[in-house]
Amino acid sequence: FKTTDSTPRVIFWARYVDWAVTTPLILVDLALLSKSDTPTILSLVGCDLLMVICGLIGALTIAPYKYCWWVAGLAFFIIVVVTLIQRLNNPEGHGGEALRGLSWLTIISWTVYPVVWIVGSEGTGALGLSQEVGIVTLTDLVAKLGFGFYLIANLQEAGADEEPLNSSSQQYV
C-alpha cells in the first residue's frame, strides 16, 4: 500500500508476510542440518522474526524514526549471521559442505535485503521502485529457490553417515 503521510512511499507488506513465513523455515533447515539444540533454534527464529518486524515497523514509520527501526533490525540480522557462522563451524562437524554452502548462500543473499531497504522506498527512496522490486525478486529467487535446490542436490551428502529417521516403520513395506 501507499502511505499518505508527509513523505508518501510504497510499502510492500506482503514481502514482510513472506519473510515472516519463509525465513524461519530456512533457518530451521540450517539449524537442523548442523544438529543445533532447541534453544539455538528458538533464538535464531526469534531474532529472525524480530528482524522482520523491525523492518516492517520501520517501513510504516516516518523519518527519522524509521532509521532507528532499521538499525534494530540490522542488529537482529547480525545476531542471526553470527549464530549461523558459529553453527557453520560447529566442533562436531555436522552438516559438512552442504551446511557450509547453504549457510553462506543465506548470509550473502540476505545481506542484500537491508541494503535495498535503506536505499529503497521504505528507506531513503534513492532507488527507483522498479529497480527495488527487481533486486528483491532476484534475491528472493536466489535466497529461497537457490537454497531449496542446493539443499536437495546436497541432501544425500549431508546425511550420508546417519541412520534414516523412523527406519523401523519401513520393515513392513
TORKOL-4160 file (C-alpha; in steps of 0.2 Angstrom, whole numbers, padded with zeros to 4 digits, m for minus):
173
<pt num="1" X="0000" Y="0000" Z="0000"/>
<pt num="2" X="0005" Y="0018" Z="m0002"/>
<pt num="3" X="0007" Y="0029" Z="0014"/>
<pt num="4" X="m0002" Y="0046" Z="0014"/>
<pt num="5" X="0009" Y="0055" Z="0027"/>
<pt num="6" X="0021" Y="0069" Z="0023"/>
<pt num="7" X="0033" Y="0058" Z="0014"/>
<pt num="8" X="0022" Y="0046" Z="0003"/>
<pt num="9" X="0030" Y="0029" Z="0000"/>
<pt num="10" X="0026" Y="0012" Z="m0006"/>
<pt num="11" X="0026" Y="m0002" Z="0007"/>
<pt num="12" X="0026" Y="m0020" Z="0001"/>
<pt num="13" X="0018" Y="m0028" Z="0016"/>
<pt num="14" X="0016" Y="m0045" Z="0008"/>
<pt num="15" X="0035" Y="m0045" Z="0007"/>
<pt num="16" X="0036" Y="m0045" Z="0026"/>
<pt num="17" X="0022" Y="m0058" Z="0027"/>
<pt num="18" X="0033" Y="m0069" Z="0015"/>
<pt num="19" X="0048" Y="m0066" Z="0026"/>
<pt num="20" X="0039" Y="m0070" Z="0042"/>
<pt num="21" X="0035" Y="m0087" Z="0035"/>
<pt num="22" X="0050" Y="m0092" Z="0024"/>
<pt num="23" X="0065" Y="m0086" Z="0033"/>
<pt num="24" X="0062" Y="m0095" Z="0049"/>
<pt num="25" X="0060" Y="m0111" Z="0039"/>
<pt num="26" X="0077" Y="m0108" Z="0031"/>
<pt num="27" X="0085" Y="m0105" Z="0047"/>
<pt num="28" X="0077" Y="m0121" Z="0055"/>
<pt num="29" X="0083" Y="m0131" Z="0040"/>
<pt num="30" X="0101" Y="m0124" Z="0043"/>
<pt num="31" X="0099" Y="m0127" Z="0062"/>
<pt num="32" X="0093" Y="m0145" Z="0060"/>
<pt num="33" X="0107" Y="m0148" Z="0047"/>
<pt num="34" X="0120" Y="m0143" Z="0060"/>
<pt num="35" X="0111" Y="m0153" Z="0073"/>
<pt num="36" X="0108" Y="m0137" Z="0084"/>
<pt num="37" X="0100" Y="m0138" Z="0101"/>
<pt num="38" X="0082" Y="m0132" Z="0104"/>
<pt num="39" X="0087" Y="m0115" Z="0112"/>
<pt num="40" X="0099" Y="m0111" Z="0097"/>
<pt num="41" X="0084" Y="m0114" Z="0085"/>
<pt num="42" X="0072" Y="m0104" Z="0095"/>
<pt num="43" X="0085" Y="m0089" Z="0097"/>
<pt num="44" X="0088" Y="m0090" Z="0078"/>
<pt num="45" X="0069" Y="m0090" Z="0074"/>
<pt num="46" X="0065" Y="m0077" Z="0087"/>
<pt num="47" X="0079" Y="m0065" Z="0081"/>
<pt num="48" X="0074" Y="m0068" Z="0063"/>
<pt num="49" X="0055" Y="m0063" Z="0067"/>
<pt num="50" X="0061" Y="m0048" Z="0077"/>
<pt num="51" X="0072" Y="m0043" Z="0062"/>
<pt num="52" X="0057" Y="m0044" Z="0050"/>
<pt num="53" X="0045" Y="m0035" Z="0062"/>
<pt num="54" X="0058" Y="m0021" Z="0065"/>
<pt num="55" X="0059" Y="m0019" Z="0046"/>
<pt num="56" X="0040" Y="m0018" Z="0044"/>
<pt num="57" X="0038" Y="m0005" Z="0058"/>
<pt num="58" X="0052" Y="0005" Z="0051"/>
<pt num="59" X="0044" Y="0005" Z="0034"/>
<pt num="60" X="0027" Y="0011" Z="0041"/>
<pt num="61" X="0036" Y="0024" Z="0052"/>
<pt num="62" X="0042" Y="0042" Z="0045"/>
<pt num="63" X="0059" Y="0048" Z="0046"/>
<pt num="64" X="0070" Y="0050" Z="0056"/>
<pt num="65" X="0062" Y="0036" Z="0067"/>
<pt num="66" X="0062" Y="0023" Z="0054"/>
<pt num="67" X="0080" Y="0023" Z="0053"/>
<pt num="68" X="0081" Y="0018" Z="0072"/>
<pt num="69" X="0070" Y="0003" Z="0067"/>
<pt num="70" X="0081" Y="m0001" Z="0053"/>
<pt num="71" X="0096" Y="m0001" Z="0065"/>
<pt num="72" X="0087" Y="m0013" Z="0077"/>
<pt num="73" X="0083" Y="m0025" Z="0063"/>
<pt num="74" X="0101" Y="m0024" Z="0057"/>
<pt num="75" X="0106" Y="m0029" Z="0075"/>
<pt num="76" X="0095" Y="m0044" Z="0075"/>
<pt num="77" X="0102" Y="m0048" Z="0057"/>
<pt num="78" X="0120" Y="m0048" Z="0064"/>
<pt num="79" X="0115" Y="m0059" Z="0078"/>
<pt num="80" X="0107" Y="m0072" Z="0066"/>
<pt num="81" X="0123" Y="m0071" Z="0055"/>
<pt num="82" X="0135" Y="m0073" Z="0070"/>
<pt num="83" X="0124" Y="m0088" Z="0076"/>
<pt num="84" X="0125" Y="m0096" Z="0058"/>
<pt num="85" X="0144" Y="m0094" Z="0057"/>
<pt num="86" X="0146" Y="m0102" Z="0074"/>
<pt num="87" X="0135" Y="m0117" Z="0069"/>
<pt num="88" X="0144" Y="m0117" Z="0052"/>
<pt num="89" X="0160" Y="m0120" Z="0062"/>
<pt num="90" X="0152" Y="m0132" Z="0074"/>
<pt num="91" X="0165" Y="m0143" Z="0083"/>
<pt num="92" X="0156" Y="m0159" Z="0079"/>
<pt num="93" X="0157" Y="m0156" Z="0060"/>
<pt num="94" X="0139" Y="m0159" Z="0057"/>
<pt num="95" X="0132" Y="m0154" Z="0040"/>
<pt num="96" X="0148" Y="m0154" Z="0031"/>
<pt num="97" X="0150" Y="m0145" Z="0014"/>
<pt num="98" X="0131" Y="m0144" Z="0012"/>
<pt num="99" X="0129" Y="m0134" Z="0028"/>
<pt num="100" X="0144" Y="m0123" Z="0023"/>
<pt num="101" X="0137" Y="m0119" Z="0005"/>
<pt num="102" X="0119" Y="m0116" Z="0012"/>
<pt num="103" X="0124" Y="m0105" Z="0026"/>
<pt num="104" X="0135" Y="m0094" Z="0015"/>
<pt num="105" X="0121" Y="m0093" Z="0002"/>
<pt num="106" X="0109" Y="m0087" Z="0015"/>
<pt num="107" X="0121" Y="m0075" Z="0023"/>
<pt num="108" X="0126" Y="m0067" Z="0007"/>
<pt num="109" X="0109" Y="m0066" Z="m0001"/>
<pt num="110" X="0101" Y="m0060" Z="0015"/>
<pt num="111" X="0114" Y="m0046" Z="0016"/>
<pt num="112" X="0105" Y="m0038" Z="0001"/>
<pt num="113" X="0089" Y="m0035" Z="0010"/>
<pt num="114" X="0094" Y="m0022" Z="0022"/>
<pt num="115" X="0104" Y="m0013" Z="0009"/>
<pt num="116" X="0089" Y="m0012" Z="m0003"/>
<pt num="117" X="0078" Y="m0007" Z="0012"/>
<pt num="118" X="0089" Y="0008" Z="0016"/>
<pt num="119" X="0090" Y="0014" Z="m0002"/>
<pt num="120" X="0073" Y="0008" Z="m0007"/>
<pt num="121" X="0055" Y="0015" Z="m0005"/>
<pt num="122" X="0055" Y="0010" Z="0014"/>
<pt num="123" X="0071" Y="0020" Z="0017"/>
<pt num="124" X="0079" Y="0035" Z="0008"/>
<pt num="125" X="0070" Y="0032" Z="m0008"/>
<pt num="126" X="0086" Y="0034" Z="m0018"/>
<pt num="127" X="0082" Y="0018" Z="m0028"/>
<pt num="128" X="0069" Y="0018" Z="m0041"/>
<pt num="129" X="0053" Y="0007" Z="m0037"/>
<pt num="130" X="0056" Y="m0004" Z="m0052"/>
<pt num="131" X="0074" Y="m0007" Z="m0048"/>
<pt num="132" X="0069" Y="m0011" Z="m0029"/>
<pt num="133" X="0056" Y="m0024" Z="m0035"/>
<pt num="134" X="0068" Y="m0032" Z="m0047"/>
<pt num="135" X="0083" Y="m0033" Z="m0035"/>
<pt num="136" X="0071" Y="m0040" Z="m0021"/>
<pt num="137" X="0064" Y="m0053" Z="m0033"/>
<pt num="138" X="0081" Y="m0059" Z="m0039"/>
<pt num="139" X="0087" Y="m0060" Z="m0021"/>
<pt num="140" X="0071" Y="m0070" Z="m0016"/>
<pt num="141" X="0074" Y="m0082" Z="m0030"/>
<pt num="142" X="0092" Y="m0085" Z="m0025"/>
<pt num="143" X="0089" Y="m0085" Z="m0006"/>
<pt num="144" X="0074" Y="m0097" Z="m0007"/>
<pt num="145" X="0074" Y="m0107" Z="m0023"/>
<pt num="146" X="0093" Y="m0107" Z="m0024"/>
<pt num="147" X="0093" Y="m0113" Z="m0006"/>
<pt num="148" X="0080" Y="m0127" Z="m0010"/>
<pt num="149" X="0089" Y="m0133" Z="m0025"/>
<pt num="150" X="0106" Y="m0133" Z="m0016"/>
<pt num="151" X="0098" Y="m0142" Z="m0001"/>
<pt num="152" X="0090" Y="m0156" Z="m0012"/>
<pt num="153" X="0106" Y="m0158" Z="m0023"/>
<pt num="154" X="0117" Y="m0160" Z="m0007"/>
<pt num="155" X="0104" Y="m0169" Z="0004"/>
<pt num="156" X="0112" Y="m0186" Z="0002"/>
<pt num="157" X="0130" Y="m0179" Z="0006"/>
<pt num="158" X="0123" Y="m0170" Z="0022"/>
<pt num="159" X="0115" Y="m0186" Z="0029"/>
<pt num="160" X="0126" Y="m0199" Z="0022"/>
<pt num="161" X="0133" Y="m0205" Z="0038"/>
<pt num="162" X="0117" Y="m0205" Z="0048"/>
<pt num="163" X="0104" Y="m0218" Z="0050"/>
<pt num="164" X="0087" Y="m0213" Z="0042"/>
<pt num="165" X="0074" Y="m0207" Z="0053"/>
<pt num="166" X="0060" Y="m0219" Z="0058"/>
<pt num="167" X="0068" Y="m0234" Z="0049"/>
<pt num="168" X="0058" Y="m0246" Z="0060"/>
<pt num="169" X="0042" Y="m0241" Z="0051"/>
<pt num="170" X="0050" Y="m0247" Z="0034"/>
<pt num="171" X="0051" Y="m0265" Z="0039"/>
<pt num="172" X="0034" Y="m0270" Z="0034"/>
<pt num="173" X="0034" Y="m0262" Z="0017"/>
